[in-house]
Amino acid sequence: MTAWADDEGTIGASGAPSLARFLFTAEEVAQALAVSTTLVRQLTLSGDLPCRRIGRLVRYTTADIESFVHSFDDRGYQ
């Protein structure tokens, strides 16, 4: 198994190398955007919020979230 470190190559508090987060759940995205989990799921189903599907799991990358937020820069939410 490969050990991963964060961007600075540091080791986590437990002594094990820390792994940077790449994927987030709908609940985590909702908390970050200060909206409900239901709204995150509705936006995902409508295609407004991009996601990654891994089998039956739905996960979001930082790029997915940022592209969704930046889509309001020019037009606002309709």
DRENPA-974726 format. One record per atom (N, C-alpha, C): residue number from 1; x, z, y; residue in one letter. Coordinates in steps of 0.05 Angstrom, whole numbers, plus 5000, padded with zeros to 4 digits. Example, Ala and Ser with C-alpha at 12.3 -4.5 7.8 and 13.67 -1.06 7.14 Angstrom:
<sites>
<site><i>1</i><xx>5264</xx><zz>5156</zz><yy>4886</yy><aa>A</aa></site>
<site><i>1</i><xx>5246</xx><zz>5156</zz><yy>4910</yy><aa>A</aa></site>
<site><i>1</i><xx>5264</xx><zz>5156</zz><yy>4934</yy><aa>A</aa></site>
<site><i>2</i><xx>5257</xx><zz>5142</zz><yy>4955</yy><aa>S</aa></site>
<site><i>2</i><xx>5273</xx><zz>5143</zz><yy>4979</yy><aa>S</aa></site>
<site><i>2</i><xx>5258</xx><zz>5157</zz><yy>5001</yy><aa>S</aa></site>
</sites>
This chain:
<sites>
<site><i>1</i><xx>5017</xx><zz>5000</zz><yy>4976</yy><aa>M</aa></site>
<site><i>1</i><xx>5000</xx><zz>5000</zz><yy>5000</yy><aa>M</aa></site>
<site><i>1</i><xx>5018</xx><zz>5000</zz><yy>5025</yy><aa>M</aa></site>
<site><i>2</i><xx>5010</xx><zz>4984</zz><yy>5044</yy><aa>T</aa></site>
<site><i>2</i><xx>5026</xx><zz>4982</zz><yy>5069</yy><aa>T</aa></site>
<site><i>2</i><xx>5017</xx><zz>5003</zz><yy>5088</yy><aa>T</aa></site>
<site><i>3</i><xx>5036</xx><zz>5016</zz><yy>5101</yy><aa>A</aa></site>
<site><i>3</i><xx>5030</xx><zz>5036</zz><yy>5122</yy><aa>A</aa></site>
<site><i>3</i><xx>5029</xx><zz>5022</zz><yy>5149</yy><aa>A</aa></site>
<site><i>4</i><xx>5009</xx><zz>5028</zz><yy>5165</yy><aa>W</aa></site>
<site><i>4</i><xx>5006</xx><zz>5016</zz><yy>5191</yy><aa>W</aa></site>
<site><i>4</i><xx>5010</xx><zz>5037</zz><yy>5213</yy><aa>W</aa></site>
<site><i>5</i><xx>5021</xx><zz>5030</zz><yy>5235</yy><aa>A</aa></site>
<site><i>5</i><xx>5024</xx><zz>5048</zz><yy>5258</yy><aa>A</aa></site>
<site><i>5</i><xx>5009</xx><zz>5036</zz><yy>5281</yy><aa>A</aa></site>
<site><i>6</i><xx>5004</xx><zz>5052</zz><yy>5301</yy><aa>D</aa></site>
<site><i>6</i><xx>4990</xx><zz>5042</zz><yy>5325</yy><aa>D</aa></site>
<site><i>6</i><xx>5009</xx><zz>5024</zz><yy>5341</yy><aa>D</aa></site>
<site><i>7</i><xx>5000</xx><zz>5015</zz><yy>5364</yy><aa>D</aa></site>
<site><i>7</i><xx>5016</xx><zz>4997</zz><yy>5380</yy><aa>D</aa></site>
<site><i>7</i><xx>5044</xx><zz>5007</zz><yy>5387</yy><aa>D</aa></site>
<site><i>8</i><xx>5046</xx><zz>5033</zz><yy>5390</yy><aa>E</aa></site>
<site><i>8</i><xx>5072</xx><zz>5045</zz><yy>5397</yy><aa>E</aa></site>
<site><i>8</i><xx>5088</xx><zz>5051</zz><yy>5372</yy><aa>E</aa></site>
<site><i>9</i><xx>5076</xx><zz>5047</zz><yy>5348</yy><aa>G</aa></site>
<site><i>9</i><xx>5090</xx><zz>5053</zz><yy>5323</yy><aa>G</aa></site>
<site><i>9</i><xx>5091</xx><zz>5083</zz><yy>5317</yy><aa>G</aa></site>
<site><i>10</i><xx>5073</xx><zz>5099</zz><yy>5329</yy><aa>T</aa></site>
<site><i>10</i><xx>5074</xx><zz>5128</zz><yy>5325</yy><aa>T</aa></site>
<site><i>10</i><xx>5059</xx><zz>5136</zz><yy>5299</yy><aa>T</aa></site>
<site><i>11</i><xx>5064</xx><zz>5160</zz><yy>5292</yy><aa>I</aa></site>
<site><i>11</i><xx>5051</xx><zz>5171</zz><yy>5268</yy><aa>I</aa></site>
<site><i>11</i><xx>5029</xx><zz>5190</zz><yy>5277</yy><aa>I</aa></site>
<site><i>12</i><xx>5006</xx><zz>5190</zz><yy>5262</yy><aa>G</aa></site>
<site><i>12</i><xx>4984</xx><zz>5206</zz><yy>5269</yy><aa>G</aa></site>
<site><i>12</i><xx>4989</xx><zz>5236</zz><yy>5265</yy><aa>G</aa></site>
<site><i>13</i><xx>4971</xx><zz>5253</zz><yy>5274</yy><aa>A</aa></site>
<site><i>13</i><xx>4974</xx><zz>5282</zz><yy>5274</yy><aa>A</aa></site>
<site><i>13</i><xx>4977</xx><zz>5292</zz><yy>5245</yy><aa>A</aa></site>
<site><i>14</i><xx>4966</xx><zz>5279</zz><yy>5225</yy><aa>S</aa></site>
<site><i>14</i><xx>4967</xx><zz>5288</zz><yy>5198</yy><aa>S</aa></site>
<site><i>14</i><xx>4994</xx><zz>5281</zz><yy>5185</yy><aa>S</aa></site>
<site><i>15</i><xx>5011</xx><zz>5267</zz><yy>5200</yy><aa>G</aa></site>
<site><i>15</i><xx>5037</xx><zz>5258</zz><yy>5189</yy><aa>G</aa></site>
<site><i>15</i><xx>5036</xx><zz>5231</zz><yy>5176</yy><aa>G</aa></site>
<site><i>16</i><xx>5012</xx><zz>5220</zz><yy>5173</yy><aa>A</aa></site>
<site><i>16</i><xx>5008</xx><zz>5193</zz><yy>5162</yy><aa>A</aa></site>
<site><i>16</i><xx>5007</xx><zz>5173</zz><yy>5184</yy><aa>A</aa></site>
<site><i>17</i><xx>5016</xx><zz>5149</zz><yy>5180</yy><aa>P</aa></site>
<site><i>17</i><xx>5014</xx><zz>5128</zz><yy>5201</yy><aa>P</aa></site>
<site><i>17</i><xx>4985</xx><zz>5124</zz><yy>5208</yy><aa>P</aa></site>
<site><i>18</i><xx>4979</xx><zz>5120</zz><yy>5234</yy><aa>S</aa></site>
<site><i>18</i><xx>4952</xx><zz>5115</zz><yy>5242</yy><aa>S</aa></site>
<site><i>18</i><xx>4946</xx><zz>5085</zz><yy>5241</yy><aa>S</aa></site>
<site><i>19</i><xx>4921</xx><zz>5078</zz><yy>5235</yy><aa>L</aa></site>
<site><i>19</i><xx>4912</xx><zz>5051</zz><yy>5233</yy><aa>L</aa></site>
<site><i>19</i><xx>4893</xx><zz>5046</zz><yy>5257</yy><aa>L</aa></site>
<site><i>20</i><xx>4900</xx><zz>5027</zz><yy>5273</yy><aa>A</aa></site>
<site><i>20</i><xx>4883</xx><zz>5020</zz><yy>5296</yy><aa>A</aa></site>
<site><i>20</i><xx>4856</xx><zz>5010</zz><yy>5286</yy><aa>A</aa></site>
<site><i>21</i><xx>4835</xx><zz>5016</zz><yy>5301</yy><aa>R</aa></site>
<site><i>21</i><xx>4808</xx><zz>5007</zz><yy>5293</yy><aa>R</aa></site>
<site><i>21</i><xx>4804</xx><zz>4978</zz><yy>5301</yy><aa>R</aa></site>
<site><i>22</i><xx>4794</xx><zz>4962</zz><yy>5283</yy><aa>F</aa></site>
<site><i>22</i><xx>4788</xx><zz>4934</zz><yy>5289</yy><aa>F</aa></site>
<site><i>22</i><xx>4758</xx><zz>4929</zz><yy>5288</yy><aa>F</aa></site>
<site><i>23</i><xx>4743</xx><zz>4944</zz><yy>5272</yy><aa>L</aa></site>
<site><i>23</i><xx>4715</xx><zz>4940</zz><yy>5268</yy><aa>L</aa></site>
<site><i>23</i><xx>4699</xx><zz>4965</zz><yy>5274</yy><aa>L</aa></site>
<site><i>24</i><xx>4675</xx><zz>4961</zz><yy>5286</yy><aa>F</aa></site>
<site><i>24</i><xx>4659</xx><zz>4983</zz><yy>5294</yy><aa>F</aa></site>
<site><i>24</i><xx>4630</xx><zz>4979</zz><yy>5284</yy><aa>F</aa></site>
<site><i>25</i><xx>4616</xx><zz>5001</zz><yy>5279</yy><aa>T</aa></site>
<site><i>25</i><xx>4588</xx><zz>5000</zz><yy>5270</yy><aa>T</aa></site>
<site><i>25</i><xx>4569</xx><zz>4996</zz><yy>5293</yy><aa>T</aa></site>
<site><i>26</i><xx>4544</xx><zz>4990</zz><yy>5287</yy><aa>A</aa></site>
<site><i>26</i><xx>4524</xx><zz>4987</zz><yy>5308</yy><aa>A</aa></site>
<site><i>26</i><xx>4521</xx><zz>5013</zz><yy>5323</yy><aa>A</aa></site>
<site><i>27</i><xx>4522</xx><zz>5036</zz><yy>5309</yy><aa>E</aa></site>
<site><i>27</i><xx>4520</xx><zz>5062</zz><yy>5323</yy><aa>E</aa></site>
<site><i>27</i><xx>4542</xx><zz>5066</zz><yy>5343</yy><aa>E</aa></site>
<site><i>28</i><xx>4567</xx><zz>5059</zz><yy>5335</yy><aa>E</aa></site>
<site><i>28</i><xx>4589</xx><zz>5062</zz><yy>5353</yy><aa>E</aa></site>
<site><i>28</i><xx>4587</xx><zz>5043</zz><yy>5378</yy><aa>E</aa></site>
<site><i>29</i><xx>4578</xx><zz>5019</zz><yy>5373</yy><aa>V</aa></site>
<site><i>29</i><xx>4574</xx><zz>5000</zz><yy>5395</yy><aa>V</aa></site>
<site><i>29</i><xx>4553</xx><zz>5010</zz><yy>5414</yy><aa>V</aa></site>
<site><i>30</i><xx>4531</xx><zz>5020</zz><yy>5403</yy><aa>A</aa></site>
<site><i>30</i><xx>4509</xx><zz>5031</zz><yy>5419</yy><aa>A</aa></site>
<site><i>30</i><xx>4519</xx><zz>5054</zz><yy>5437</yy><aa>A</aa></site>
<site><i>31</i><xx>4535</xx><zz>5071</zz><yy>5425</yy><aa>Q</aa></site>
<site><i>31</i><xx>4545</xx><zz>5094</zz><yy>5441</yy><aa>Q</aa></site>
<site><i>31</i><xx>4564</xx><zz>5084</zz><yy>5463</yy><aa>Q</aa></site>
<site><i>32</i><xx>4581</xx><zz>5064</zz><yy>5457</yy><aa>A</aa></site>
<site><i>32</i><xx>4600</xx><zz>5054</zz><yy>5476</yy><aa>A</aa></site>
<site><i>32</i><xx>4585</xx><zz>5039</zz><yy>5499</yy><aa>A</aa></site>
<site><i>33</i><xx>4563</xx><zz>5026</zz><yy>5493</yy><aa>L</aa></site>
<site><i>33</i><xx>4548</xx><zz>5011</zz><yy>5514</yy><aa>L</aa></site>
<site><i>33</i><xx>4526</xx><zz>5028</zz><yy>5526</yy><aa>L</aa></site>
<site><i>34</i><xx>4522</xx><zz>5052</zz><yy>5517</yy><aa>A</aa></site>
<site><i>34</i><xx>4501</xx><zz>5070</zz><yy>5527</yy><aa>A</aa></site>
<site><i>34</i><xx>4473</xx><zz>5058</zz><yy>5524</yy><aa>A</aa></site>
<site><i>35</i><xx>4468</xx><zz>5047</zz><yy>5500</yy><aa>V</aa></site>
<site><i>35</i><xx>4442</xx><zz>5036</zz><yy>5494</yy><aa>V</aa></site>
<site><i>35</i><xx>4434</xx><zz>5046</zz><yy>5466</yy><aa>V</aa></site>
<site><i>36</i><xx>4411</xx><zz>5040</zz><yy>5457</yy><aa>S</aa></site>
<site><i>36</i><xx>4402</xx><zz>5049</zz><yy>5431</yy><aa>S</aa></site>
<site><i>36</i><xx>4413</xx><zz>5032</zz><yy>5409</yy><aa>S</aa></site>
<site><i>37</i><xx>4414</xx><zz>5043</zz><yy>5385</yy><aa>T</aa></site>
<site><i>37</i><xx>4423</xx><zz>5028</zz><yy>5362</yy><aa>T</aa></site>
<site><i>37</i><xx>4403</xx><zz>5006</zz><yy>5356</yy><aa>T</aa></site>
<site><i>38</i><xx>4378</xx><zz>5011</zz><yy>5361</yy><aa>T</aa></site>
<site><i>38</i><xx>4357</xx><zz>4990</zz><yy>5357</yy><aa>T</aa></site>
<site><i>38</i><xx>4362</xx><zz>4966</zz><yy>5374</yy><aa>T</aa></site>
<site><i>39</i><xx>4370</xx><zz>4970</zz><yy>5399</yy><aa>L</aa></site>
<site><i>39</i><xx>4376</xx><zz>4948</zz><yy>5417</yy><aa>L</aa></site>
<site><i>39</i><xx>4400</xx><zz>4932</zz><yy>5407</yy><aa>L</aa></site>
<site><i>40</i><xx>4421</xx><zz>4946</zz><yy>5398</yy><aa>V</aa></site>
<site><i>40</i><xx>4444</xx><zz>4932</zz><yy>5387</yy><aa>V</aa></site>
<site><i>40</i><xx>4436</xx><zz>4915</zz><yy>5364</yy><aa>V</aa></site>
<site><i>41</i><xx>4420</xx><zz>4925</zz><yy>5346</yy><aa>R</aa></site>
<site><i>41</i><xx>4411</xx><zz>4909</zz><yy>5323</yy><aa>R</aa></site>
<site><i>41</i><xx>4393</xx><zz>4885</zz><yy>5331</yy><aa>R</aa></site>
<site><i>42</i><xx>4376</xx><zz>4890</zz><yy>5351</yy><aa>Q</aa></site>
<site><i>42</i><xx>4359</xx><zz>4867</zz><yy>5361</yy><aa>Q</aa></site>
<site><i>42</i><xx>4376</xx><zz>4846</zz><yy>5374</yy><aa>Q</aa></site>
<site><i>43</i><xx>4396</xx><zz>4854</zz><yy>5390</yy><aa>L</aa></site>
<site><i>43</i><xx>4414</xx><zz>4834</zz><yy>5402</yy><aa>L</aa></site>
<site><i>43</i><xx>4430</xx><zz>4819</zz><yy>5381</yy><aa>L</aa></site>
<site><i>44</i><xx>4437</xx><zz>4833</zz><yy>5360</yy><aa>T</aa></site>
<site><i>44</i><xx>4452</xx><zz>4820</zz><yy>5338</yy><aa>T</aa></site>
<site><i>44</i><xx>4435</xx><zz>4799</zz><yy>5324</yy><aa>T</aa></site>
<site><i>45</i><xx>4410</xx><zz>4807</zz><yy>5317</yy><aa>L</aa></site>
<site><i>45</i><xx>4392</xx><zz>4789</zz><yy>5304</yy><aa>L</aa></site>
<site><i>45</i><xx>4385</xx><zz>4764</zz><yy>5321</yy><aa>L</aa></site>
<site><i>46</i><xx>4383</xx><zz>4768</zz><yy>5347</yy><aa>S</aa></site>
<site><i>46</i><xx>4377</xx><zz>4745</zz><yy>5365</yy><aa>S</aa></site>
<site><i>46</i><xx>4401</xx><zz>4728</zz><yy>5370</yy><aa>S</aa></site>
<site><i>47</i><xx>4425</xx><zz>4737</zz><yy>5362</yy><aa>G</aa></site>
<site><i>47</i><xx>4449</xx><zz>4721</zz><yy>5366</yy><aa>G</aa></site>
<site><i>47</i><xx>4463</xx><zz>4726</zz><yy>5393</yy><aa>G</aa></site>
<site><i>48</i><xx>4452</xx><zz>4745</zz><yy>5409</yy><aa>D</aa></site>
<site><i>48</i><xx>4464</xx><zz>4750</zz><yy>5435</yy><aa>D</aa></site>
<site><i>48</i><xx>4489</xx><zz>4767</zz><yy>5433</yy><aa>D</aa></site>
<site><i>49</i><xx>4490</xx><zz>4784</zz><yy>5412</yy><aa>L</aa></site>
<site><i>49</i><xx>4514</xx><zz>4801</zz><yy>5408</yy><aa>L</aa></site>
<site><i>49</i><xx>4528</xx><zz>4791</zz><yy>5383</yy><aa>L</aa></site>
<site><i>50</i><xx>4551</xx><zz>4779</zz><yy>5385</yy><aa>P</aa></site>
<site><i>50</i><xx>4565</xx><zz>4769</zz><yy>5361</yy><aa>P</aa></site>
<site><i>50</i><xx>4573</xx><zz>4791</zz><yy>5343</yy><aa>P</aa></site>
<site><i>51</i><xx>4576</xx><zz>4785</zz><yy>5317</yy><aa>C</aa></site>
<site><i>51</i><xx>4584</xx><zz>4805</zz><yy>5298</yy><aa>C</aa></site>
<site><i>51</i><xx>4599</xx><zz>4792</zz><yy>5275</yy><aa>C</aa></site>
<site><i>52</i><xx>4610</xx><zz>4809</zz><yy>5258</yy><aa>R</aa></site>
<site><i>52</i><xx>4623</xx><zz>4800</zz><yy>5234</yy><aa>R</aa></site>
<site><i>52</i><xx>4608</xx><zz>4811</zz><yy>5210</yy><aa>R</aa></site>
<site><i>53</i><xx>4602</xx><zz>4795</zz><yy>5190</yy><aa>R</aa></site>
<site><i>53</i><xx>4588</xx><zz>4805</zz><yy>5167</yy><aa>R</aa></site>
<site><i>53</i><xx>4608</xx><zz>4806</zz><yy>5143</yy><aa>R</aa></site>
<site><i>54</i><xx>4609</xx><zz>4829</zz><yy>5131</yy><aa>I</aa></site>
<site><i>54</i><xx>4626</xx><zz>4833</zz><yy>5108</yy><aa>I</aa></site>
<site><i>54</i><xx>4608</xx><zz>4841</zz><yy>5085</yy><aa>I</aa></site>
<site><i>55</i><xx>4600</xx><zz>4822</zz><yy>5069</yy><aa>G</aa></site>
<site><i>55</i><xx>4580</xx><zz>4828</zz><yy>5049</yy><aa>G</aa></site>
<site><i>55</i><xx>4554</xx><zz>4834</zz><yy>5063</yy><aa>G</aa></site>
<site><i>56</i><xx>4542</xx><zz>4858</zz><yy>5058</yy><aa>R</aa></site>
<site><i>56</i><xx>4518</xx><zz>4866</zz><yy>5071</yy><aa>R</aa></site>
<site><i>56</i><xx>4523</xx><zz>4882</zz><yy>5097</yy><aa>R</aa></site>
<site><i>57</i><xx>4549</xx><zz>4888</zz><yy>5102</yy><aa>L</aa></site>
<site><i>57</i><xx>4556</xx><zz>4904</zz><yy>5125</yy><aa>L</aa></site>
<site><i>57</i><xx>4557</xx><zz>4887</zz><yy>5150</yy><aa>L</aa></site>
<site><i>58</i><xx>4549</xx><zz>4898</zz><yy>5172</yy><aa>V</aa></site>
<site><i>58</i><xx>4551</xx><zz>4885</zz><yy>5198</yy><aa>V</aa></site>
<site><i>58</i><xx>4570</xx><zz>4901</zz><yy>5215</yy><aa>V</aa></site>
<site><i>59</i><xx>4591</xx><zz>4889</zz><yy>5225</yy><aa>R</aa></site>
<site><i>59</i><xx>4611</xx><zz>4903</zz><yy>5241</yy><aa>R</aa></site>
<site><i>59</i><xx>4617</xx><zz>4886</zz><yy>5266</yy><aa>R</aa></site>
<site><i>60</i><xx>4628</xx><zz>4900</zz><yy>5286</yy><aa>Y</aa></site>
<site><i>60</i><xx>4633</xx><zz>4887</zz><yy>5312</yy><aa>Y</aa></site>
<site><i>60</i><xx>4662</xx><zz>4891</zz><yy>5319</yy><aa>Y</aa></site>
<site><i>61</i><xx>4675</xx><zz>4871</zz><yy>5330</yy><aa>T</aa></site>
<site><i>61</i><xx>4702</xx><zz>4873</zz><yy>5340</yy><aa>T</aa></site>
<site><i>61</i><xx>4702</xx><zz>4879</zz><yy>5369</yy><aa>T</aa></site>
<site><i>62</i><xx>4724</xx><zz>4888</zz><yy>5380</yy><aa>T</aa></site>
<site><i>62</i><xx>4726</xx><zz>4893</zz><yy>5409</yy><aa>T</aa></site>
<site><i>62</i><xx>4721</xx><zz>4867</zz><yy>5424</yy><aa>T</aa></site>
<site><i>63</i><xx>4731</xx><zz>4844</zz><yy>5413</yy><aa>A</aa></site>
<site><i>63</i><xx>4726</xx><zz>4818</zz><yy>5426</yy><aa>A</aa></site>
<site><i>63</i><xx>4697</xx><zz>4811</zz><yy>5426</yy><aa>A</aa></site>
<site><i>64</i><xx>4682</xx><zz>4818</zz><yy>5405</yy><aa>D</aa></site>
<site><i>64</i><xx>4653</xx><zz>4813</zz><yy>5404</yy><aa>D</aa></site>
<site><i>64</i><xx>4639</xx><zz>4828</zz><yy>5427</yy><aa>D</aa></site>
<site><i>65</i><xx>4646</xx><zz>4853</zz><yy>5430</yy><aa>I</aa></site>
<site><i>65</i><xx>4634</xx><zz>4871</zz><yy>5450</yy><aa>I</aa></site>
<site><i>65</i><xx>4641</xx><zz>4861</zz><yy>5478</yy><aa>I</aa></site>
<site><i>66</i><xx>4666</xx><zz>4855</zz><yy>5482</yy><aa>E</aa></site>
<site><i>66</i><xx>4675</xx><zz>4846</zz><yy>5509</yy><aa>E</aa></site>
<site><i>66</i><xx>4662</xx><zz>4820</zz><yy>5516</yy><aa>E</aa></site>
<site><i>67</i><xx>4660</xx><zz>4801</zz><yy>5498</yy><aa>S</aa></site>
<site><i>67</i><xx>4647</xx><zz>4775</zz><yy>5504</yy><aa>S</aa></site>
<site><i>67</i><xx>4618</xx><zz>4779</zz><yy>5511</yy><aa>S</aa></site>
<site><i>68</i><xx>4604</xx><zz>4798</zz><yy>5498</yy><aa>F</aa></site>
<site><i>68</i><xx>4577</xx><zz>4804</zz><yy>5504</yy><aa>F</aa></site>
<site><i>68</i><xx>4574</xx><zz>4815</zz><yy>5532</yy><aa>F</aa></site>
<site><i>69</i><xx>4591</xx><zz>4834</zz><yy>5539</yy><aa>V</aa></site>
<site><i>69</i><xx>4590</xx><zz>4847</zz><yy>5565</yy><aa>V</aa></site>
<site><i>69</i><xx>4597</xx><zz>4827</zz><yy>5587</yy><aa>V</aa></site>
<site><i>70</i><xx>4618</xx><zz>4810</zz><yy>5583</yy><aa>H</aa></site>
<site><i>70</i><xx>4626</xx><zz>4791</zz><yy>5603</yy><aa>H</aa></site>
<site><i>70</i><xx>4606</xx><zz>4768</zz><yy>5606</yy><aa>H</aa></site>
<site><i>71</i><xx>4588</xx><zz>4765</zz><yy>5587</yy><aa>S</aa></site>
<site><i>71</i><xx>4568</xx><zz>4744</zz><yy>5590</yy><aa>S</aa></site>
<site><i>71</i><xx>4548</xx><zz>4750</zz><yy>5612</yy><aa>S</aa></site>
<site><i>72</i><xx>4548</xx><zz>4775</zz><yy>5622</yy><aa>F</aa></site>
<site><i>72</i><xx>4530</xx><zz>4782</zz><yy>5644</yy><aa>F</aa></site>
<site><i>72</i><xx>4543</xx><zz>4779</zz><yy>5671</yy><aa>F</aa></site>
<site><i>73</i><xx>4569</xx><zz>4773</zz><yy>5672</yy><aa>D</aa></site>
<site><i>73</i><xx>4583</xx><zz>4770</zz><yy>5697</yy><aa>D</aa></site>
<site><i>73</i><xx>4571</xx><zz>4748</zz><yy>5715</yy><aa>D</aa></site>
<site><i>74</i><xx>4562</xx><zz>4726</zz><yy>5703</yy><aa>D</aa></site>
<site><i>74</i><xx>4552</xx><zz>4704</zz><yy>5718</yy><aa>D</aa></site>
<site><i>74</i><xx>4522</xx><zz>4703</zz><yy>5720</yy><aa>D</aa></site>
<site><i>75</i><xx>4508</xx><zz>4712</zz><yy>5700</yy><aa>R</aa></site>
<site><i>75</i><xx>4479</xx><zz>4707</zz><yy>5699</yy><aa>R</aa></site>
<site><i>75</i><xx>4462</xx><zz>4732</zz><yy>5697</yy><aa>R</aa></site>
<site><i>76</i><xx>4473</xx><zz>4755</zz><yy>5690</yy><aa>G</aa></site>
<site><i>76</i><xx>4457</xx><zz>4779</zz><yy>5686</yy><aa>G</aa></site>
<site><i>76</i><xx>4442</xx><zz>4776</zz><yy>5660</yy><aa>G</aa></site>
<site><i>77</i><xx>4428</xx><zz>4796</zz><yy>5651</yy><aa>Y</aa></site>
<site><i>77</i><xx>4412</xx><zz>4795</zz><yy>5627</yy><aa>Y</aa></site>
<site><i>77</i><xx>4385</xx><zz>4784</zz><yy>5633</yy><aa>Y</aa></site>
<site><i>78</i><xx>4376</xx><zz>4764</zz><yy>5617</yy><aa>Q</aa></site>
<site><i>78</i><xx>4350</xx><zz>4751</zz><yy>5621</yy><aa>Q</aa></site>
<site><i>78</i><xx>4329</xx><zz>4764</zz><yy>5604</yy><aa>Q</aa></site>
</sites>
